[in-house]
């Protein structure tokens, strides 16, 4: 009986260690998800900036064309 109890205790300790490991991996996955979300927001901001620069370039081009037509 004593041998069975020792084996059960060892299995419990092993299960506890695996649970702690799983918790650590979950926290790591959560951190990576937050990092990915931040990178996505950064990419969206860069796309908006590129769009704004494109619109600015189009506006300048159109302005130059209008100036040429007036003179």
Protein Blocks (a to p, Z undefined) as FASTA:
>chain_A
ZZmmmmmmmmmmmmmmmmmmmmmmmmmmmmmmmmmmmmmmmmmmmmmmmmmmmmmmmmmm
mmmmmmmmmZZ
